[in-house]
Amino acid sequence: MYIVKDDFLKKEEKQFIDDVILSDTFPWYYSKNQVRKDNHPYFYHTLIARVDGEDRNGQSSKIWSTHFNFFKNIVQRFCKEHRINFTQIFRGSINCTIPIGVARGKKHKDHDFYHYQIIIYLNDADGPTKIYNEKGKLEASIKPKRYRTLFFTSKLHSAGLPVKSKRRVIAILTFI
């Protein structure tokens, strides 16, 4: 299952994204891999860190960013509007990819357990998110569109990497 919403964010949320997240002063960190050992570098800003061992029974993730609650509120509102049970966020990050001569990231799942995922596209860019069914067949291709919100269940997916755009910026949160 997946849901795409283009009109979900409030005016003040869009303004915050433009003025803070997409500003020249927003702090980014470099990683040489987007997915384990893929050699696709990117920049990230951790909102809430993944728990080591992904223990969802008792351990809580560590909030790393003062911007975590901003995105948590969006996820909670989305879940309420779509009658999706919300318990806990496991991982949250703002990711910035730039052209590296590769158009597609590795197929992967963010966790080994069943979870929900929300991607909020923060700018217009090329590089669609591809969602696959259990057999690895393409189910959907979602184009990045500024302020678009994509929700999907624990699915195999791959990130599109920008080829023509200068950067592709998304917020991504996983939860149950």
VOBAFI-13613 format. One record per atom (N, C-alpha, C): atom name; x, y, z; residue number from 1. Coordinates in steps of 0.1 Angstrom, whole numbers, plus 5000, padded with zeros to 4 digits. Each point is the difference from the previous one (the first is absolute). Layout:
<recs>
<"CA", <X, Y, Z>, NUM>
...
</recs>
This chain:
<recs>
<"N", <5008, 4988, 5000>, 1>
<"CA", <4992, 5012, 5000>, 1>
<"C", <5009, 5012, 5000>, 1>
<"N", <4996, 5011, 4993>, 2>
<"CA", <5006, 5012, 5000>, 2>
<"C", <4990, 5012, 4998>, 2>
<"N", <5003, 5011, 5005>, 3>
<"CA", <4992, 5012, 4999>, 3>
<"C", <5009, 5012, 4996>, 3>
<"N", <4995, 5008, 4990>, 4>
<"CA", <5007, 5012, 4996>, 4>
<"C", <4991, 5011, 5002>, 4>
<"N", <5005, 5011, 5007>, 5>
<"CA", <4992, 5012, 5002>, 5>
<"C", <5009, 5012, 4996>, 5>
<"N", <4994, 5008, 4992>, 6>
<"CA", <5007, 5013, 4996>, 6>
<"C", <4996, 5012, 5008>, 6>
<"N", <4989, 4999, 5007>, 7>
<"CA", <4994, 5012, 5007>, 7>
<"C", <5000, 4998, 5015>, 7>
<"N", <5009, 4992, 5006>, 8>
<"CA", <4999, 4997, 5014>, 8>
<"C", <5006, 5010, 5009>, 8>
<"N", <5012, 5006, 4996>, 9>
<"CA", <5007, 5009, 5009>, 9>
<"C", <4993, 5013, 5002>, 9>
<"N", <5000, 5006, 5012>, 10>
<"CA", <4995, 5013, 5002>, 10>
<"C", <5009, 5011, 4995>, 10>
<"N", <4994, 5011, 4998>, 11>
<"CA", <5008, 5012, 4995>, 11>
<"C", <5012, 5003, 5009>, 11>
<"N", <4999, 5000, 5013>, 12>
<"CA", <5011, 5003, 5009>, 12>
<"C", <5011, 4989, 5000>, 12>
<"N", <4996, 4987, 4997>, 13>
<"CA", <5009, 4989, 4999>, 13>
<"C", <5008, 5002, 4987>, 13>
<"N", <4994, 5004, 4989>, 14>
<"CA", <5007, 5003, 4988>, 14>
<"C", <5010, 5011, 5002>, 14>
<"N", <4996, 5010, 5007>, 15>
<"CA", <5008, 5012, 5002>, 15>
<"C", <5013, 4996, 5008>, 15>
<"N", <4998, 4991, 5010>, 16>
<"CA", <5011, 4996, 5009>, 16>
<"C", <5010, 4991, 4991>, 16>
<"N", <4994, 4992, 4992>, 17>
<"CA", <5009, 4992, 4991>, 17>
<"C", <5008, 5009, 4991>, 17>
<"N", <4994, 5010, 4994>, 18>
<"CA", <5007, 5009, 4991>, 18>
<"C", <5011, 5008, 5008>, 18>
<"N", <4996, 5006, 5011>, 19>
<"CA", <5008, 5009, 5008>, 19>
<"C", <5011, 4994, 5008>, 19>
<"N", <4997, 4988, 5005>, 20>
<"CA", <5010, 4993, 5009>, 20>
<"C", <5007, 4988, 4993>, 20>
<"N", <4992, 4990, 4997>, 21>
<"CA", <5006, 4988, 4995>, 21>
<"C", <5007, 5002, 4986>, 21>
<"N", <4995, 5008, 4991>, 22>
<"CA", <5006, 5002, 4987>, 22>
<"C", <5010, 5012, 5000>, 22>
<"N", <5002, 5005, 5012>, 23>
<"CA", <5009, 5012, 5000>, 23>
<"C", <5015, 4996, 4998>, 23>
<"N", <5008, 5010, 4998>, 24>
<"CA", <5014, 4998, 4998>, 24>
<"C", <5007, 4997, 5013>, 24>
<"N", <4993, 5002, 5012>, 25>
<"CA", <5007, 4998, 5013>, 25>
<"C", <4995, 4987, 5007>, 25>
<"N", <4992, 4992, 4993>, 26>
<"CA", <4996, 4988, 5006>, 26>
<"C", <5011, 4990, 5001>, 26>
<"N", <5002, 4993, 5012>, 27>
<"CA", <5012, 4991, 5002>, 27>
<"C", <4998, 4987, 4993>, 27>
<"N", <5009, 4996, 4992>, 28>
<"CA", <5000, 4987, 4993>, 28>
<"C", <5013, 4992, 5004>, 28>
<"N", <4998, 4987, 4999>, 29>
<"CA", <5012, 4991, 5003>, 29>
<"C", <5001, 4991, 4988>, 29>
<"N", <5013, 4996, 4997>, 30>
<"CA", <5003, 4992, 4988>, 30>
<"C", <5001, 4985, 5004>, 30>
<"N", <4994, 4992, 4991>, 31>
<"CA", <5002, 4986, 5001>, 31>
<"C", <5004, 4994, 4986>, 31>
<"N", <5009, 4990, 5000>, 32>
<"CA", <5004, 4995, 4987>, 32>
<"C", <4991, 4989, 4995>, 32>
<"N", <4989, 4996, 5008>, 33>
<"CA", <4991, 4990, 4996>, 33>
<"C", <4986, 5004, 5003>, 33>
<"N", <4990, 4999, 4991>, 34>
<"CA", <4986, 5002, 5003>, 34>
<"C", <4994, 4988, 5006>, 34>
<"N", <5004, 4989, 4994>, 35>
<"CA", <4995, 4986, 5005>, 35>
<"C", <5013, 4992, 5001>, 35>
<"N", <5000, 4991, 5009>, 36>
<"CA", <5013, 4992, 5003>, 36>
<"C", <5008, 4998, 4988>, 36>
<"N", <5012, 5005, 5001>, 37>
<"CA", <5011, 4997, 4990>, 37>
<"C", <4996, 5003, 4985>, 37>
<"N", <4992, 5010, 4998>, 38>
<"CA", <4996, 5003, 4986>, 38>
<"C", <5009, 5010, 4993>, 38>
<"N", <5009, 5007, 5008>, 39>
<"CA", <5009, 5010, 4995>, 39>
<"C", <4993, 5011, 4993>, 39>
<"N", <4988, 5004, 5004>, 40>
<"CA", <4993, 5011, 4995>, 40>
<"C", <5000, 5011, 5011>, 40>
<"N", <5008, 5009, 5000>, 41>
<"CA", <5001, 5010, 5010>, 41>
<"C", <4988, 5009, 5001>, 41>
<"N", <4997, 5006, 5012>, 42>
<"CA", <4989, 5009, 5001>, 42>
<"C", <5003, 5008, 5013>, 42>
<"N", <4991, 5010, 5002>, 43>
<"CA", <5001, 5008, 5012>, 43>
<"C", <4987, 4997, 5008>, 43>
<"N", <5001, 5000, 5014>, 44>
<"CA", <4988, 4997, 5008>, 44>
<"C", <5000, 5009, 5012>, 44>
<"N", <4988, 5001, 5006>, 45>
<"CA", <4998, 5007, 5013>, 45>
<"C", <4991, 4990, 5008>, 45>
<"N", <5006, 4994, 5010>, 46>
<"CA", <4992, 4990, 5008>, 46>
<"C", <4991, 5007, 5009>, 46>
<"N", <4987, 4997, 4999>, 47>
<"CA", <4990, 5005, 5009>, 47>
<"C", <4999, 4991, 5012>, 47>
<"N", <4999, 4987, 4998>, 48>
<"CA", <5000, 4990, 5011>, 48>
<"C", <5008, 4988, 4995>, 48>
<"N", <5009, 4996, 5008>, 49>
<"CA", <5010, 4989, 4996>, 49>
<"C", <4993, 4986, 5001>, 49>
<"N", <5004, 4992, 4991>, 50>
<"CA", <4996, 4986, 5000>, 50>
<"C", <5006, 4993, 5013>, 50>
<"N", <4992, 4992, 5006>, 51>
<"CA", <5005, 4992, 5012>, 51>
<"C", <5009, 4989, 4995>, 51>
<"N", <5011, 4999, 5007>, 52>
<"CA", <5009, 4989, 4996>, 52>
<"C", <4993, 4986, 5002>, 52>
<"N", <5001, 4992, 4990>, 53>
<"CA", <4993, 4987, 5000>, 53>
<"C", <4986, 5001, 4997>, 53>
<"N", <4995, 5012, 4998>, 54>
<"CA", <4986, 5003, 4996>, 54>
<"C", <4990, 4994, 5010>, 54>
<"N", <5004, 5000, 5013>, 55>
<"CA", <4992, 4995, 5011>, 55>
<"C", <4987, 5009, 5002>, 55>
<"N", <4989, 4995, 4996>, 56>
<"CA", <4988, 5008, 5002>, 56>
<"C", <4992, 4997, 5012>, 56>
<"N", <5006, 4991, 5008>, 57>
<"CA", <4993, 4996, 5013>, 57>
<"C", <5008, 5005, 5012>, 57>
<"N", <4998, 5012, 5003>, 58>
<"CA", <5006, 5005, 5012>, 58>
<"C", <5010, 5011, 4999>, 58>
<"N", <5008, 4999, 4989>, 59>
<"CA", <5010, 5011, 4998>, 59>
<"C", <4993, 5011, 4992>, 59>
<"N", <5004, 5012, 5003>, 60>
<"CA", <4995, 5012, 4993>, 60>
<"C", <5011, 5006, 4992>, 60>
<"N", <4996, 5005, 4988>, 61>
<"CA", <5010, 5007, 4992>, 61>
<"C", <5004, 5013, 5006>, 61>
<"N", <5011, 5005, 4996>, 62>
<"CA", <5005, 5013, 5005>, 62>
<"C", <4997, 5011, 4991>, 62>
<"N", <4994, 5011, 5005>, 63>
<"CA", <4997, 5012, 4992>, 63>
<"C", <5013, 5007, 4999>, 63>
<"N", <5004, 5004, 4987>, 64>
<"CA", <5012, 5007, 4998>, 64>
<"C", <4998, 5014, 4995>, 64>
<"N", <4988, 5004, 4996>, 65>
<"CA", <4998, 5013, 4994>, 65>
<"C", <4989, 5007, 5007>, 65>
<"N", <5001, 5013, 5001>, 66>
<"CA", <4989, 5008, 5005>, 66>
<"C", <4989, 5001, 4991>, 66>
<"N", <5001, 4995, 4987>, 67>
<"CA", <4990, 5000, 4990>, 67>
<"C", <4991, 4988, 5000>, 67>
<"N", <5004, 4990, 5009>, 68>
<"CA", <4992, 4988, 5001>, 68>
<"C", <4986, 5002, 5002>, 68>
<"N", <4996, 5008, 5010>, 69>
<"CA", <4985, 5001, 5003>, 69>
<"C", <4993, 5006, 4988>, 69>
<"N", <5006, 5009, 4993>, 70>
<"CA", <4993, 5006, 4988>, 70>
<"C", <4995, 4988, 4991>, 70>
<"N", <5009, 4991, 4997>, 71>
<"CA", <4996, 4989, 4991>, 71>
<"C", <4992, 4990, 5007>, 71>
<"N", <5002, 4997, 5012>, 72>
<"CA", <4992, 4991, 5008>, 72>
<"C", <4985, 5005, 5000>, 72>
<"N", <4998, 5013, 5001>, 73>
<"CA", <4986, 5005, 5000>, 73>
<"C", <4993, 4998, 4986>, 73>
<"N", <5008, 5001, 4990>, 74>
<"CA", <4995, 4997, 4986>, 74>
<"C", <4996, 4986, 4999>, 74>
<"N", <5008, 4991, 5004>, 75>
<"CA", <4998, 4985, 5000>, 75>
<"C", <4987, 4997, 5008>, 75>
<"N", <4999, 5005, 5012>, 76>
<"CA", <4989, 4997, 5008>, 76>
<"C", <4987, 5005, 4994>, 76>
<"N", <5000, 5012, 4994>, 77>
<"CA", <4988, 5006, 4994>, 77>
<"C", <4996, 4992, 4988>, 77>
<"N", <5010, 4995, 4992>, 78>
<"CA", <4997, 4992, 4988>, 78>
<"C", <4994, 4987, 5005>, 78>
<"N", <5005, 4994, 5010>, 79>
<"CA", <4995, 4987, 5005>, 79>
<"C", <4985, 5002, 5005>, 79>
<"N", <4998, 5010, 5007>, 80>
<"CA", <4986, 5003, 5005>, 80>
<"C", <4991, 5002, 4989>, 80>
<"N", <5003, 5008, 4990>, 81>
<"CA", <4992, 5002, 4988>, 81>
<"C", <4997, 4988, 4992>, 81>
<"N", <5009, 4991, 5000>, 82>
<"CA", <4998, 4987, 4992>, 82>
<"C", <4998, 4988, 5008>, 82>
<"N", <4997, 5002, 5013>, 83>
<"CA", <4996, 4989, 5009>, 83>
<"C", <5011, 4989, 5000>, 83>
<"N", <5012, 5005, 5001>, 84>
<"CA", <5011, 4990, 5001>, 84>
<"C", <5005, 5001, 5015>, 84>
<"N", <5001, 4988, 5006>, 85>
<"CA", <5005, 4999, 5014>, 85>
<"C", <5014, 5005, 5000>, 85>
<"N", <5003, 5009, 5010>, 86>
<"CA", <5013, 5005, 5002>, 86>
<"C", <5005, 4998, 5014>, 86>
<"N", <5011, 4993, 5002>, 87>
<"CA", <5006, 4998, 5013>, 87>
<"C", <5013, 5006, 5003>, 87>
<"N", <5010, 4998, 4991>, 88>
<"CA", <5013, 5004, 5002>, 88>
<"C", <5008, 5002, 4987>, 88>
<"N", <5008, 5011, 5000>, 89>
<"CA", <5009, 5002, 4988>, 89>
<"C", <5013, 4993, 5003>, 89>
<"N", <5005, 4993, 4991>, 90>
<"CA", <5013, 4993, 5001>, 90>
<"C", <5012, 5007, 4994>, 90>
<"N", <4997, 5007, 4990>, 91>
<"CA", <5011, 5007, 4993>, 91>
<"C", <4995, 5012, 4992>, 91>
<"N", <5007, 5011, 5000>, 92>
<"CA", <4997, 5011, 4993>, 92>
<"C", <5012, 5008, 4995>, 92>
<"N", <5000, 5004, 4987>, 93>
<"CA", <5011, 5006, 4994>, 93>
<"C", <4995, 5010, 4989>, 93>
<"N", <5008, 5010, 4998>, 94>
<"CA", <4998, 5008, 4989>, 94>
<"C", <5012, 4997, 4991>, 94>
<"N", <4998, 4996, 4988>, 95>
<"CA", <5010, 4995, 4991>, 95>
<"C", <5001, 5010, 4988>, 95>
<"N", <5012, 5003, 4996>, 96>
<"CA", <5003, 5008, 4988>, 96>
<"C", <5010, 4992, 4991>, 96>
<"N", <4994, 4997, 4988>, 97>
<"CA", <5009, 4993, 4990>, 97>
<"C", <5003, 5010, 4989>, 97>
<"N", <5011, 4999, 4994>, 98>
<"CA", <5005, 5008, 4989>, 98>
<"C", <5004, 4991, 4989>, 98>
<"N", <5001, 5005, 4988>, 99>
<"CA", <5004, 4992, 4988>, 99>
<"C", <5013, 4993, 5002>, 99>
<"N", <5001, 4987, 4999>, 100>
<"CA", <5012, 4993, 5001>, 100>
<"C", <5002, 4990, 4988>, 100>
<"N", <4992, 5002, 4989>, 101>
<"CA", <5002, 4992, 4988>, 101>
<"C", <4992, 4987, 5001>, 101>
<"N", <4992, 4998, 5010>, 102>
<"CA", <4992, 4988, 5002>, 102>
<"C", <4985, 5005, 5002>, 102>
<"N", <4991, 4993, 4993>, 103>
<"CA", <4986, 5005, 5001>, 103>
<"C", <4991, 4992, 5010>, 103>
<"N", <5005, 4989, 5005>, 104>
<"CA", <4992, 4992, 5009>, 104>
<"C", <5008, 4994, 5011>, 104>
<"N", <4994, 5001, 5012>, 105>
<"CA", <5006, 4993, 5012>, 105>
<"C", <4996, 4986, 5001>, 105>
<"N", <5006, 4993, 5009>, 106>
<"CA", <4998, 4986, 5003>, 106>
<"C", <4986, 4997, 5005>, 106>
<"N", <4993, 4989, 4996>, 107>
<"CA", <4988, 4996, 5005>, 107>
<"C", <5002, 4995, 5015>, 107>
<"N", <4992, 5005, 5009>, 108>
<"CA", <5002, 4996, 5014>, 108>
<"C", <4987, 5002, 5008>, 108>
<"N", <5000, 4995, 5012>, 109>
<"CA", <4990, 5004, 5010>, 109>
<"C", <5008, 5006, 5012>, 109>
<"N", <4993, 5010, 5006>, 110>
<"CA", <5007, 5007, 5011>, 110>
<"C", <5002, 4993, 5013>, 110>
<"N", <4991, 4990, 5002>, 111>
<"CA", <5001, 4992, 5012>, 111>
<"C", <4996, 4985, 4997>, 111>
<"N", <5004, 4991, 5008>, 112>
<"CA", <4997, 4986, 4998>, 112>
<"C", <4987, 4996, 5006>, 112>
<"N", <4993, 5009, 5006>, 113>
<"CA", <4987, 4998, 5005>, 113>
<"C", <4989, 5008, 4993>, 113>
<"N", <4988, 4997, 5002>, 114>
<"CA", <4989, 5007, 4993>, 114>
<"C", <5000, 5014, 5006>, 114>
<"N", <4999, 5010, 4991>, 115>
<"CA", <5000, 5014, 5004>, 115>
<"C", <4993, 5008, 4989>, 115>
<"N", <4997, 5013, 5004>, 116>
<"CA", <4995, 5010, 4990>, 116>
<"C", <5011, 5010, 4997>, 116>
<"N", <4998, 5006, 4989>, 117>
<"CA", <5010, 5010, 4996>, 117>
<"C", <4993, 5012, 4993>, 117>
<"N", <5005, 5012, 5004>, 118>
<"CA", <4996, 5012, 4993>, 118>
<"C", <5012, 5007, 4995>, 118>
<"N", <4998, 5004, 4987>, 119>
<"CA", <5010, 5009, 4993>, 119>
<"C", <4993, 5013, 4997>, 119>
<"N", <5007, 5011, 5004>, 120>
<"CA", <4995, 5013, 4997>, 120>
<"C", <5010, 5006, 4990>, 120>
<"N", <4996, 5003, 4988>, 121>
<"CA", <5009, 5006, 4990>, 121>
<"C", <5001, 5015, 5003>, 121>
<"N", <5012, 5005, 5002>, 122>
<"CA", <5001, 5013, 5004>, 122>
<"C", <5003, 5010, 4989>, 122>
<"N", <5003, 4994, 4988>, 123>
<"CA", <5003, 5009, 4988>, 123>
<"C", <4995, 4992, 4988>, 123>
<"N", <4999, 5007, 4989>, 124>
<"CA", <4998, 4993, 4987>, 124>
<"C", <5013, 4995, 4995>, 124>
<"N", <5000, 4988, 4995>, 125>
<"CA", <5012, 4994, 4995>, 125>
<"C", <4997, 4988, 4991>, 125>
<"N", <5010, 4995, 4993>, 126>
<"CA", <4998, 4987, 4993>, 126>
<"C", <5004, 4989, 5009>, 126>
<"N", <4998, 4988, 4997>, 127>
<"CA", <5003, 4989, 5008>, 127>
<"C", <4989, 4994, 5008>, 127>
<"N", <4990, 4993, 4993>, 128>
<"CA", <4989, 4995, 5007>, 128>
<"C", <5003, 4989, 5010>, 128>
<"N", <4992, 4999, 5011>, 129>
<"CA", <5000, 4989, 5009>, 129>
<"C", <4993, 4989, 4994>, 129>
<"N", <5006, 4988, 4999>, 130>
<"CA", <4993, 4988, 4995>, 130>
<"C", <4997, 4991, 5011>, 130>
<"N", <4987, 4995, 5000>, 131>
<"CA", <4995, 4990, 5010>, 131>
<"C", <4997, 4987, 4992>, 131>
<"N", <5005, 4989, 5007>, 132>
<"CA", <4999, 4987, 4994>, 132>
<"C", <4991, 4991, 5008>, 132>
<"N", <4993, 4990, 4994>, 133>
<"CA", <4992, 4990, 5007>, 133>
<"C", <5009, 4990, 5006>, 133>
<"N", <4994, 4990, 5007>, 134>
<"CA", <5008, 4989, 5006>, 134>
<"C", <5009, 4992, 4991>, 134>
<"N", <4996, 5000, 4987>, 135>
<"CA", <5008, 4992, 4991>, 135>
<"C", <5011, 5009, 4993>, 135>
<"N", <5001, 5013, 5004>, 136>
<"CA", <5010, 5009, 4994>, 136>
<"C", <4995, 5006, 4987>, 136>
<"N", <4987, 4999, 4997>, 137>
<"CA", <4995, 5006, 4988>, 137>
<"C", <4995, 5015, 5003>, 137>
<"N", <5003, 5009, 4991>, 138>
<"CA", <4997, 5014, 5002>, 138>
<"C", <4985, 5002, 5002>, 138>
<"N", <4996, 5006, 5011>, 139>
<"CA", <4987, 5003, 5004>, 139>
<"C", <4996, 5015, 4997>, 139>
<"N", <5010, 5009, 5003>, 140>
<"CA", <4997, 5014, 4998>, 140>
<"C", <5013, 5007, 4999>, 140>
<"N", <4999, 5011, 4992>, 141>
<"CA", <5011, 5010, 4999>, 141>
<"C", <4995, 5013, 5003>, 141>
<"N", <5005, 5006, 5011>, 142>
<"CA", <4995, 5013, 5005>, 142>
<"C", <5011, 5011, 4997>, 142>
<"N", <4996, 5010, 4993>, 143>
<"CA", <5008, 5011, 4996>, 143>
<"C", <5002, 5009, 5012>, 143>
<"N", <5012, 5005, 5002>, 144>
<"CA", <5002, 5010, 5011>, 144>
<"C", <4993, 5013, 4996>, 144>
<"N", <4991, 5005, 5008>, 145>
<"CA", <4994, 5013, 4998>, 145>
<"C", <5000, 5007, 5013>, 145>
<"N", <5004, 5013, 4999>, 146>
<"CA", <5001, 5008, 5012>, 146>
<"C", <4987, 4999, 5009>, 146>
<"N", <5003, 4996, 5013>, 147>
<"CA", <4990, 4998, 5010>, 147>
<"C", <4991, 4988, 4999>, 147>
<"N", <5002, 4991, 4990>, 148>
<"CA", <4993, 4988, 4998>, 148>
<"C", <5003, 4991, 5012>, 148>
<"N", <4990, 4993, 5005>, 149>
<"CA", <5001, 4990, 5011>, 149>
<"C", <4997, 4986, 4994>, 149>
<"N", <5009, 4991, 5003>, 150>
<"CA", <4999, 4986, 4995>, 150>
<"C", <5000, 4991, 5013>, 150>
<"N", <4990, 4992, 5001>, 151>
<"CA", <4999, 4990, 5011>, 151>
<"C", <5000, 4987, 4994>, 151>
<"N", <5007, 4990, 5006>, 152>
<"CA", <4999, 4986, 4995>, 152>
<"C", <5003, 4991, 5012>, 152>
<"N", <4995, 4988, 4998>, 153>
<"CA", <5003, 4989, 5010>, 153>
<"C", <5014, 4994, 4998>, 153>
<"N", <5004, 4992, 5008>, 154>
<"CA", <5013, 4993, 5000>, 154>
<"C", <5002, 4994, 4986>, 154>
<"N", <5005, 5007, 4991>, 155>
<"CA", <5002, 4996, 4986>, 155>
<"C", <5014, 5001, 4996>, 155>
<"N", <5004, 4992, 4990>, 156>
<"CA", <5013, 5001, 4993>, 156>
<"C", <4999, 5013, 4992>, 156>
<"N", <5010, 5008, 5001>, 157>
<"CA", <4999, 5013, 4992>, 157>
<"C", <5014, 5004, 4996>, 157>
<"N", <5001, 5010, 4991>, 158>
<"CA", <5013, 5005, 4996>, 158>
<"C", <4998, 5015, 4998>, 158>
<"N", <5011, 5007, 5003>, 159>
<"CA", <4999, 5015, 4998>, 159>
<"C", <5005, 5003, 4987>, 159>
<"N", <4994, 5010, 4993>, 160>
<"CA", <5005, 5005, 4988>, 160>
<"C", <5010, 5011, 5004>, 160>
<"N", <5011, 5000, 4992>, 161>
<"CA", <5010, 5010, 5003>, 161>
<"C", <5000, 5011, 4989>, 161>
<"N", <5002, 5012, 5004>, 162>
<"CA", <4999, 5011, 4990>, 162>
<"C", <5010, 4999, 4989>, 162>
<"N", <4996, 5002, 4988>, 163>
<"CA", <5009, 5000, 4989>, 163>
<"C", <5000, 5014, 4994>, 163>
<"N", <4989, 5006, 4998>, 164>
<"CA", <4998, 5014, 4995>, 164>
<"C", <5000, 5011, 5011>, 164>
<"N", <4993, 4996, 5011>, 165>
<"CA", <4998, 5010, 5011>, 165>
<"C", <5014, 5001, 5007>, 165>
<"N", <5001, 5012, 5007>, 166>
<"CA", <5012, 5003, 5008>, 166>
<"C", <5000, 4992, 5012>, 166>
<"N", <4988, 4997, 5006>, 167>
<"CA", <4999, 4993, 5012>, 167>
<"C", <4986, 4994, 5002>, 167>
<"N", <4999, 4990, 5007>, 168>
<"CA", <4987, 4994, 5004>, 168>
<"C", <5000, 4999, 5015>, 168>
<"N", <4990, 5007, 5006>, 169>
<"CA", <5000, 5000, 5015>, 169>
<"C", <4986, 4994, 5005>, 169>
<"N", <5002, 4991, 5009>, 170>
<"CA", <4988, 4993, 5005>, 170>
<"C", <5001, 4999, 5015>, 170>
<"N", <4989, 4999, 5007>, 171>
<"CA", <4999, 4996, 5014>, 171>
<"C", <4994, 4986, 5000>, 171>
<"N", <5006, 4991, 5007>, 172>
<"CA", <4996, 4986, 5000>, 172>
<"C", <4999, 4995, 5015>, 172>
<"N", <4988, 4995, 5003>, 173>
<"CA", <4998, 4995, 5014>, 173>
<"C", <4994, 4986, 4999>, 173>
<"N", <5005, 4991, 5009>, 174>
<"CA", <4994, 4987, 5001>, 174>
<"C", <4994, 4998, 5014>, 174>
<"N", <4989, 4993, 5000>, 175>
<"CA", <4993, 4999, 5013>, 175>
<"C", <4990, 4988, 5000>, 175>
<"N", <4995, 4997, 5011>, 176>
<"CA", <4988, 4990, 5001>, 176>
<"C", <4989, 5008, 5008>, 176>
</recs>
